[in-house]
């Protein structure tokens, strides 16, 4: 059974009522993007601001309508200069997306050299309209730093006086006292909170636990308010957790290429494509720009994972004989694509083949015919052997020969063998 369109082919089980009746998506679903702030938090990366603005522009054009930026004071009287300048530049650039500013200076910290009110005023002075106010909930069973509801109420009043709308940030939600977190959210909604951001930054929730937590939290709120979920990828489950949150009525927070510190974040391209193709949910994101967005962030950060889902270099790379034969017979844009449930063009990518250790004389014959060369046994054998020698000459990744090089080998070998083998 399958569900087919002109560019993707997925299982009909995805639409089975026994699956879909368990799902509750936000309507409309919003993708919250954290790419810029996560680039700034990734060790060893410090791109020029103009590159970050270029990424912001691409996110805007791709359909992102909500982004989150950080400003950390870390107890000092001045904000981190890099985050501050990026925030200033983004706010002054006139993008269509809305910006929420997370401000750690509003947390109660012993020895803070800036007051929450001063931090709020500084953020407002840049033209920001929404601030995320973090609230520290004690760990389940006690322990850990905590904020008070009185402090939260005072912060909301100060933000309101400054003309800012407010988001409540609840950290480490999988391990803290659920009742206290819920009480803080109830108070925040009474005070006019526009969203509650739930953060499982330390990857404490399993996929099943994520569904249970989101459903419980939504069900217990007295006043409906948009919820978002912030997850990391410590167990390789970042995308699964973000998608699960979305299927439980909570908006996902993502970053392009899973960029972030540690093992990364929920990946924008993975979450968006899964929601669109597997769950038939409109995200508002232009799927055709996913590949270029990913390539842009890779070029900016220098971090490239060829095996990354959706946009990694190997996603539409084929080196096996069957894949090469399909490609040579049907063309680059054929769909269904070899060993894939989606067409490369869906995400702005393209199929390509390389010749490594898994090609065969059948692929050489097909290539020769495509080039208008004879597919006689002598020429096939000579070309095959030449490709093997070229592959074997490489001792490190990538041990393959590109299609362009194979075509050159075919033509040179045909010319070397003489009459009857030149291109017809």
C-alpha positions as CSV (number, residue, x, y, z in Angstrom):
1,X,0.0,0.0,0.0
2,X,1.2,3.5,-0.8
3,X,0.3,7.1,-1.0
4,X,1.7,8.6,-4.2
5,X,2.2,12.0,-5.6
6,X,4.2,13.2,-8.6
7,X,7.3,13.5,-6.4
8,X,6.9,11.3,-3.3
9,X,5.7,7.8,-2.6
10,X,5.1,6.8,1.1
11,X,3.2,4.1,2.9
12,X,-0.6,4.1,3.1
13,X,-0.2,3.1,6.8
14,X,0.8,6.7,7.4
15,X,-2.8,7.7,6.7
16,X,-4.4,4.8,8.4
17,X,-7.1,6.0,10.9
18,X,-5.5,3.9,13.6
19,X,-2.5,6.1,13.2
20,X,-4.0,9.5,12.5
21,X,-6.6,9.4,15.3
22,X,-3.7,9.5,17.8
23,X,-2.4,12.7,16.4
24,X,-3.2,16.3,17.3
25,X,-1.4,18.9,15.4
26,X,-1.4,22.6,16.2
27,X,-3.6,24.5,13.7
28,X,-1.9,26.1,12.0
29,X,1.5,24.5,12.8
30,X,4.4,27.0,13.1
31,X,8.0,26.1,12.6
32,X,10.2,28.0,15.1
33,X,13.7,28.5,13.8
34,X,16.8,28.7,16.0
35,X,19.5,28.4,13.3
36,X,21.2,31.8,13.9
37,X,21.3,31.5,17.7
38,X,22.5,27.9,17.4
39,X,25.3,28.8,15.0
40,X,26.5,31.4,17.6
41,X,26.4,28.7,20.3
42,X,28.4,26.1,18.3
43,X,32.0,25.8,19.4
44,X,34.6,26.9,16.9
45,X,32.3,28.9,14.6
46,X,32.2,32.7,14.3
47,X,30.9,33.7,10.9
48,X,30.7,37.3,9.8
49,X,27.4,39.0,10.5
50,X,26.7,39.5,6.8
51,X,26.8,35.7,6.3
52,X,24.3,35.3,9.2
53,X,22.1,37.9,7.6
54,X,22.3,36.1,4.3
55,X,21.1,32.9,6.1
56,X,18.3,34.9,7.8
57,X,17.2,36.2,4.3
58,X,17.1,32.6,3.0
59,X,15.0,31.5,6.0
60,X,12.7,34.4,5.4
61,X,12.3,33.4,1.7
62,X,11.8,29.8,2.6
63,X,8.8,30.6,4.7
64,X,10.1,30.8,8.2
65,X,7.8,33.2,10.2
66,X,9.2,32.8,13.7
67,X,12.8,32.8,14.8
68,X,14.4,32.9,18.3
69,X,17.6,34.8,19.1
70,X,19.6,34.7,22.3
71,X,21.1,37.4,24.3
72,X,23.3,36.2,27.2
73,X,24.7,38.4,29.9
74,X,26.1,35.5,32.0
75,X,26.0,37.7,35.0
76,X,27.9,40.6,33.5
77,X,26.6,44.2,33.0
78,X,26.9,43.9,29.3
79,X,25.4,41.4,26.9
80,X,27.5,39.1,24.8
81,X,28.7,41.4,22.0
82,X,28.3,38.9,19.2
83,X,24.7,37.9,20.1
84,X,23.9,41.6,20.6
85,X,25.2,42.7,17.2
86,X,23.4,39.8,15.4
87,X,20.1,40.7,17.2
88,X,20.6,44.4,16.2
89,X,21.4,43.6,12.6
90,X,18.4,41.1,12.2
91,X,15.9,43.6,13.8
92,X,17.1,46.4,11.5
93,X,17.0,44.3,8.3
94,X,13.2,44.3,7.8
95,X,12.7,40.6,7.5
96,X,9.1,39.3,7.4
97,X,9.6,36.8,10.2
98,X,8.9,37.7,13.9
99,X,11.7,37.6,16.4
100,X,11.5,36.4,20.0
101,X,14.5,37.3,22.2
102,X,15.6,34.9,24.9
103,X,17.2,36.9,27.7
104,X,19.1,35.1,30.4
105,X,19.6,38.3,32.5
106,X,16.0,37.9,33.7
107,X,17.0,34.8,35.6
108,X,17.7,35.1,39.3
109,X,21.5,34.7,39.7
110,X,23.6,35.6,42.7
111,X,26.1,38.3,41.7
112,X,24.2,39.5,38.6
113,X,25.6,42.9,37.6
114,X,22.5,43.8,35.6
115,X,18.9,44.0,36.8
116,X,16.2,42.2,34.8
117,X,14.5,45.6,34.2
118,X,17.7,47.0,32.7
119,X,18.1,44.0,30.4
120,X,14.4,44.3,29.3
121,X,15.0,48.0,28.5
122,X,18.1,47.3,26.5
123,X,16.3,44.7,24.4
124,X,13.3,47.0,23.8
125,X,15.7,49.8,22.7
126,X,16.8,47.7,19.7
127,X,13.2,47.5,18.5
128,X,12.4,44.0,19.7
129,X,8.7,43.3,20.4
130,X,8.8,39.9,22.1
131,X,10.9,38.6,25.0
132,X,11.2,35.1,26.3
133,X,11.4,35.1,30.1
134,X,13.0,31.9,31.5
135,X,11.7,30.3,34.7
136,X,13.7,27.8,36.7
137,X,11.6,25.0,38.1
138,X,13.1,22.8,40.8
139,X,14.0,19.2,39.9
140,X,11.4,16.6,40.7
141,X,11.9,15.5,44.3
142,X,13.6,18.9,45.1
143,X,17.0,20.3,44.4
144,X,18.4,22.7,41.8
145,X,18.0,26.5,41.5
146,X,14.5,27.8,41.3
147,X,12.6,30.9,40.4
148,X,9.6,32.2,42.4
149,X,6.2,32.9,41.1
150,X,6.5,36.4,42.6
151,X,9.6,37.0,40.5
152,X,7.8,35.8,37.4
153,X,4.9,38.1,38.0
154,X,7.3,41.1,38.5
155,X,9.1,40.2,35.3
156,X,5.9,40.1,33.3
157,X,4.9,43.4,34.6
158,X,8.2,45.0,33.7
159,X,8.0,43.5,30.2
160,X,4.5,44.8,29.8
161,X,5.5,48.3,31.0
162,X,8.3,48.2,28.3
163,X,5.7,47.4,25.7
164,X,7.0,43.9,25.0
165,X,4.9,40.8,24.5
166,X,6.0,37.8,26.5
167,X,6.9,34.1,26.1
168,X,7.5,31.9,29.1
169,X,10.5,29.6,28.9
170,X,10.4,26.4,31.1
171,X,13.8,24.6,31.1
172,X,14.6,20.9,31.6
173,X,10.9,20.0,31.5
174,X,11.4,16.3,31.5
175,X,13.1,16.3,34.9
176,X,11.6,19.1,36.9
177,X,8.6,19.2,39.2
178,X,5.6,19.0,36.7
179,X,3.2,20.7,39.1
180,X,5.4,23.7,39.6
181,X,6.1,24.0,35.9
182,X,2.3,23.9,35.2
183,X,1.7,26.5,37.9
184,X,4.2,28.8,36.4
185,X,2.5,28.3,33.0
186,X,-0.9,28.9,34.4
187,X,0.2,32.2,36.0
188,X,2.0,33.3,32.8
189,X,-1.2,32.8,30.7
190,X,-3.1,34.8,33.3
191,X,-0.5,37.6,32.8
192,X,-0.9,37.6,29.0
193,X,1.8,35.2,27.9
194,X,1.6,34.6,24.2
195,X,3.4,31.2,24.2
196,X,5.0,28.7,26.6
197,X,8.3,27.4,25.3
198,X,9.0,23.9,26.7
199,X,12.7,23.0,26.7
200,X,14.1,19.5,27.0
201,X,17.6,20.7,26.3
202,X,19.3,17.8,28.0
203,X,17.4,15.1,26.1
204,X,15.7,13.5,29.1
205,X,12.5,12.5,27.3
206,X,12.0,9.4,25.2
207,X,9.8,9.6,22.2
208,X,6.9,7.9,24.1
209,X,7.5,10.1,27.1
210,X,7.5,13.2,24.9
211,X,4.0,12.4,23.6
212,X,2.7,11.7,27.2
213,X,4.3,14.9,28.6
214,X,3.0,17.2,25.8
215,X,-0.5,15.7,26.0
216,X,-0.6,16.0,29.8
217,X,0.7,19.6,29.8
218,X,-1.8,20.7,27.2
219,X,-4.7,19.0,29.0
220,X,-3.9,20.5,32.3
221,X,-3.6,24.1,31.2
222,X,-6.7,26.2,32.2
223,X,-6.2,28.6,29.3
224,X,-5.2,27.4,25.8
225,X,-1.9,28.9,24.8
226,X,0.5,28.0,22.0
227,X,3.3,25.7,23.2
228,X,6.6,25.1,21.5
229,X,9.2,22.3,22.2
230,X,13.0,22.7,22.1
231,X,14.9,19.4,21.9
232,X,18.5,18.3,21.3
233,X,19.9,15.3,19.6
234,X,22.0,13.5,22.3
235,X,20.4,10.1,21.5
236,X,20.0,10.8,17.8
237,X,16.3,11.4,18.4
238,X,16.1,15.2,17.9
239,X,13.9,15.0,14.8
240,X,11.8,12.2,16.2
241,X,11.2,14.2,19.4
242,X,10.3,17.4,17.5
243,X,7.9,15.6,15.2
244,X,6.3,13.8,18.2
245,X,5.8,17.1,19.9
246,X,4.1,18.4,16.8
247,X,1.8,15.3,16.6
248,X,0.9,16.1,20.2
249,X,-0.2,19.7,19.6
250,X,3.2,21.5,20.3
251,X,5.1,23.6,17.7
252,X,8.6,22.3,16.9
253,X,11.8,24.4,17.4
254,X,14.5,23.5,14.8
255,X,17.7,24.6,13.2
256,X,19.1,24.0,9.7
257,X,21.5,21.0,9.5
258,X,20.8,20.3,13.2
259,X,23.4,23.0,14.0
260,X,24.1,23.5,17.7
261,X,26.5,22.6,20.5
262,X,27.0,19.0,21.6
263,X,25.4,16.6,19.1
264,X,23.1,19.1,17.7
265,X,19.4,20.1,17.6
266,X,16.2,19.0,15.8
267,X,17.0,19.5,12.1
268,X,14.7,21.9,10.2
269,X,14.9,20.0,6.9
270,X,14.2,16.6,8.5
271,X,11.3,17.8,10.7
272,X,9.7,19.8,7.9
273,X,9.9,17.0,5.3
274,X,8.7,14.4,7.7
275,X,5.6,16.5,8.7
276,X,4.8,17.3,5.0
277,X,5.3,13.8,3.5
278,X,4.7,11.3,6.3
279,X,1.9,13.2,8.2
280,X,0.5,15.4,5.4
281,X,0.8,18.5,7.5
282,X,1.4,21.9,5.8
283,X,4.4,23.7,7.5
284,X,4.5,26.8,5.3
285,X,8.0,26.0,4.3
286,X,9.1,26.0,0.6
287,X,10.5,22.4,0.4
288,X,12.3,23.3,-2.8
289,X,14.7,25.6,-0.8
290,X,15.7,23.0,1.7
291,X,18.8,21.8,-0.1
292,X,20.1,25.4,-0.8
293,X,19.4,26.4,2.8
294,X,21.4,23.4,4.0
295,X,24.3,24.1,1.6
296,X,24.4,27.7,2.7
297,X,24.6,26.8,6.4
298,X,27.3,24.2,5.6
299,X,29.4,26.8,3.7
300,X,29.0,29.3,6.5
301,X,29.9,27.0,9.4
302,X,32.3,24.6,7.7
303,X,30.4,21.7,9.2
304,X,29.4,19.2,6.6
305,X,27.9,15.7,7.2
306,X,27.6,13.8,3.9
307,X,25.3,11.2,5.6
308,X,22.8,13.8,6.9
309,X,19.2,12.9,6.0
310,X,17.3,14.9,3.4
311,X,20.2,17.2,2.3
312,X,23.4,15.3,2.9
313,X,25.7,14.7,-0.1
314,X,24.9,11.0,0.0
315,X,21.1,11.3,0.1
316,X,20.8,11.1,-3.6
317,X,24.2,9.6,-4.4
318,X,24.1,6.1,-6.0
319,X,27.1,3.9,-6.7
320,X,25.5,0.4,-7.1
321,X,24.9,-1.2,-10.4
322,X,21.1,-1.2,-10.2
323,X,21.0,2.5,-9.2
324,X,23.4,3.5,-12.0
325,X,21.3,1.5,-14.6
326,X,18.1,3.1,-13.4
327,X,19.7,6.5,-13.6
328,X,21.2,5.9,-17.1
329,X,17.9,4.5,-18.4
330,X,15.4,7.0,-16.8
331,X,17.4,10.2,-16.4
332,X,18.3,12.4,-13.5
333,X,14.8,13.6,-12.8
334,X,13.0,10.2,-12.9
335,X,10.6,9.3,-10.2
336,X,10.3,7.1,-8.2
337,X,14.0,7.6,-7.8
338,X,16.2,4.6,-7.2
339,X,16.0,3.5,-3.6
340,X,14.1,6.6,-2.4
341,X,10.5,7.5,-1.6
342,X,10.9,11.1,-2.8
343,X,12.2,12.8,-5.9
344,X,15.4,14.9,-5.4
345,X,13.8,17.9,-7.0
346,X,11.3,18.0,-4.1
347,X,13.9,19.5,-1.9
348,X,15.9,21.3,-4.6
349,X,18.4,18.5,-4.9
350,X,19.4,16.2,-7.8
351,X,20.4,12.6,-8.3
352,X,24.0,11.8,-9.1
353,X,25.9,8.6,-9.6
354,X,29.5,7.7,-8.9
355,X,31.4,4.6,-9.9
356,X,33.2,2.8,-7.0
357,X,33.4,-0.9,-6.2
358,X,29.8,-1.8,-7.0
359,X,29.5,-1.1,-10.7
360,X,29.4,-3.9,-13.3
361,X,30.0,-4.5,-17.0
362,X,26.3,-3.9,-17.5
363,X,26.7,-0.3,-16.3
364,X,29.7,0.2,-18.6
365,X,27.6,-1.1,-21.6
366,X,24.8,1.3,-20.7
367,X,27.1,4.2,-20.4
368,X,28.8,3.5,-23.7
369,X,25.4,3.3,-25.4
370,X,24.4,6.6,-23.8
371,X,27.6,8.2,-25.3
372,X,26.9,6.7,-28.7
373,X,29.9,4.3,-28.4
374,X,29.9,0.6,-29.3
375,X,29.3,-1.7,-26.4
376,X,31.5,-4.5,-27.7
377,X,33.2,-6.9,-25.3
378,X,36.7,-5.6,-25.8
379,X,35.8,-1.9,-25.2
380,X,33.6,-2.8,-22.2
381,X,36.3,-4.8,-20.6
382,X,38.9,-2.1,-21.2
383,X,36.7,0.7,-19.8
384,X,35.7,-1.5,-16.8
385,X,39.4,-2.2,-16.0
386,X,40.3,1.4,-16.3
387,X,37.6,2.5,-13.9
388,X,38.8,-0.2,-11.4
389,X,42.3,1.2,-11.6
390,X,41.1,4.7,-11.1
391,X,39.0,3.7,-8.0
392,X,41.9,1.7,-6.6
393,X,44.3,4.6,-7.0
394,X,42.3,6.4,-4.3
395,X,43.3,5.4,-0.7
396,X,41.0,7.7,1.2
397,X,37.4,8.9,1.0
398,X,35.9,9.3,-1.6
399,X,37.0,6.1,-3.3
400,X,35.0,6.6,-6.4
401,X,35.1,8.0,-10.0
402,X,32.7,10.7,-11.0
403,X,30.4,10.4,-13.9
404,X,32.3,13.1,-15.8
405,X,35.6,11.1,-15.3
406,X,33.8,7.8,-16.4
407,X,32.7,9.6,-19.6
408,X,36.3,10.7,-20.2
409,X,37.6,7.2,-19.7
410,X,35.0,5.8,-22.2
411,X,36.0,8.3,-24.9
412,X,39.8,8.0,-24.3
413,X,39.7,4.3,-24.2
414,X,37.6,4.1,-27.4
415,X,40.0,6.4,-29.2
416,X,43.0,4.3,-27.9
417,X,41.5,1.1,-29.3
418,X,41.2,2.6,-32.7
419,X,38.9,2.2,-35.6
420,X,35.3,1.4,-34.9
421,X,35.3,2.7,-31.4
422,X,35.1,6.5,-31.9
423,X,31.8,8.2,-31.1
424,X,29.2,7.6,-33.7
